[in-house]
Amino acid sequence: MLPGQGRARITVRPGRRPVRGRTPFAVLVVVLLTAGLLGLLALNTALNEGSFELSRLQKQTTVLTDEQQGLQHQIDQGSAPDALERRARELGMVPAGGMAFLQEDGTVLGKPGAAQDNPPVKRSTAEPWPGGQPKPGAQPTAPAGGDTTVQINPVTPAAPPAPAAPSGGTGR
């Protein structure tokens, strides 16, 4: 500093703000709040999508479980002994003859025999229930009026035919 010169005098003028004020801080806070809200919105949307997907997959699992149980029921019905026998007969198979079993020591237990083919029983083409009566085990059908009363028609035993009357010479 030169002699005689004093320090520079600083004066404050009223009405002017300094350049660095609250504005950048306020902008920063608004930007952070907006980013936080948008992040929460995106997170909420992703969680809802996952919830809808979970619901859809649970419904699909229920449908597929029902289908699997139905198919298992069909397999169980088809593998029952009577169903297997019926299917084997449809394929032309016959029951085995005498059975024999091979033991661990190599001996044969039982007497083997050839399968015997018995001719099938011929079925009649006549209607077993003349007059349109239901077959045994058939479910009764409800009339159109909504009446659910079941009528039972007893079957009367067939009576022997009456002897023919002697024809006299009356000539009527």
C-alpha positions in Angstrom: 0.0 0.0 0.0 1.1 3.5 -0.7 1.4 5.9 2.1 -1.5 8.2 2.4 -3.9 6.0 0.9 -6.3 4.2 3.2 -8.1 1.1 2.9 -10.9 0.8 0.4 -14.1 1.6 1.8 -16.9 -1.0 1.5 -20.4 0.2 1.3 -23.6 -1.7 1.4 -26.3 -0.6 -0.9 -29.8 -1.4 0.3 -32.1 -3.4 -2.2 -29.4 -5.5 -3.8 -29.0 -9.1 -3.0 -25.9 -11.0 -3.2 -25.6 -13.4 -6.2 -25.3 -16.4 -4.0 -28.6 -16.5 -2.2 -31.4 -18.9 -1.5 -32.3 -19.5 -5.1 -29.8 -22.3 -5.9 -30.7 -24.0 -2.6 -34.4 -23.8 -3.3 -33.9 -25.2 -6.8 -31.8 -28.1 -5.4 -34.5 -28.9 -2.8 -37.3 -28.9 -5.4 -35.2 -31.1 -7.7 -34.5 -33.6 -4.9 -38.2 -33.7 -3.9 -39.3 -34.2 -7.5 -36.7 -37.0 -8.0 -37.8 -38.7 -4.8 -41.5 -38.5 -5.7 -40.8 -39.9 -9.2 -38.7 -42.7 -7.7 -41.5 -43.6 -5.3 -44.0 -43.6 -8.2 -41.8 -45.9 -10.3 -41.3 -48.2 -7.3 -45.1 -48.3 -6.6 -45.9 -49.0 -10.2 -43.3 -51.9 -10.3 -44.8 -53.4 -7.1 -48.3 -53.2 -8.5 -47.2 -54.9 -11.8 -45.6 -57.6 -9.7 -48.9 -58.0 -7.7 -50.9 -58.3 -10.9 -48.5 -60.9 -12.3 -48.6 -62.9 -9.0 -52.4 -62.9 -9.1 -52.5 -64.0 -12.8 -50.0 -66.8 -12.0 -52.0 -68.0 -9.0 -55.1 -68.2 -11.2 -53.1 -70.1 -13.8 -51.8 -72.5 -11.2 -55.3 -73.2 -9.9 -56.5 -73.9 -13.5 -53.6 -76.2 -14.2 -53.9 -78.0 -10.9 -57.6 -78.7 -11.7 -56.6 -79.9 -15.1 -53.8 -82.1 -13.7 -56.3 -83.6 -11.2 -58.8 -84.4 -13.9 -56.1 -86.1 -16.0 -55.0 -88.1 -13.0 -58.6 -89.2 -12.4 -58.7 -90.3 -16.1 -55.5 -92.2 -15.6 -56.8 -93.8 -12.5 -60.0 -94.9 -14.2 -58.1 -96.2 -17.2 -55.7 -98.2 -15.0 -58.4 -99.9 -13.0 -58.3 -103.7 -13.4 -61.7 -103.9 -15.1 -60.9 -101.1 -17.5 -57.5 -102.8 -18.4 -59.3 -106.1 -19.0 -61.9 -104.5 -21.2 -59.2 -102.6 -23.2 -57.1 -105.8 -23.5 -60.1 -107.7 -24.9 -60.8 -104.9 -27.4 -57.2 -105.3 -28.6 -57.8 -109.1 -29.0 -55.9 -110.2 -26.0 -57.0 -113.3 -24.0 -56.3 -114.2 -20.3 -53.1 -116.2 -19.7 -53.1 -119.9 -19.2 -51.4 -121.6 -16.3 -48.8 -119.3 -14.7 -45.3 -120.2 -13.8 -42.8 -118.2 -11.8 -39.0 -118.4 -11.9 -37.4 -118.6 -8.5 -34.0 -117.1 -7.6 -32.4 -120.5 -7.6 -33.6 -121.2 -11.1 -36.4 -123.6 -10.3 -39.8 -123.1 -11.9 -42.8 -122.8 -9.6 -46.1 -123.6 -11.2 -47.0 -125.2 -14.6 -47.0 -122.9 -17.6 -49.8 -123.3 -20.1 -51.0 -121.7 -23.3 -53.6 -119.0 -23.2 -57.1 -120.2 -24.1 -59.2 -118.1 -26.4 -62.9 -118.4 -25.6 -65.3 -117.1 -28.3 -67.1 -114.0 -27.2 -70.7 -114.2 -26.3 -72.9 -112.9 -29.1 -75.1 -110.0 -28.1 -78.8 -109.8 -29.0 -79.9 -106.9 -31.1 -83.4 -106.9 -29.6 -84.2 -104.0 -27.3 -84.0 -105.2 -23.7 -86.7 -102.8 -22.5 -89.5 -102.7 -25.0 -91.9 -99.7 -24.8 -89.1 -97.2 -24.2 -88.7 -98.0 -20.5 -85.5 -96.9 -18.9 -82.6 -99.2 -18.6 -81.5 -100.2 -15.0 -79.4 -97.5 -13.5 -80.6 -94.8 -15.9 -81.4 -91.5 -14.3 -85.0 -90.3 -14.6 -85.5 -87.1 -16.6 -87.6 -84.2 -15.2 -90.6 -83.1 -17.2 -90.7 -79.7 -18.7 -93.1 -78.3 -16.0 -90.3 -78.6 -13.4 -91.9 -81.5 -11.5 -89.2 -83.6 -10.1 -91.4 -86.5 -8.9 -90.1 -89.9 -9.9 -92.6 -92.4 -11.1 -91.8 -96.1 -10.7 -93.5 -98.5 -13.1 -93.4 -102.0 -11.6 -92.6 -104.7 -14.0 -95.2 -107.4 -14.0 -94.1 -110.9 -14.6 -95.1 -112.4 -17.9 -98.2 -114.5 -17.5 -98.5 -117.7 -19.5 -100.8 -117.4 -22.5 -104.4 -118.3 -21.9 -105.5 -121.6 -23.4 -107.3 -121.2 -26.6 -111.0 -121.7 -26.4 -112.3 -124.7 -28.3 -114.1 -123.5 -31.4 -117.5 -124.9 -31.6 -119.4 -125.2 -34.8 -121.4 -122.0 -34.1 -119.8 -120.3 -37.1 -120.1 -116.8 -36.0 
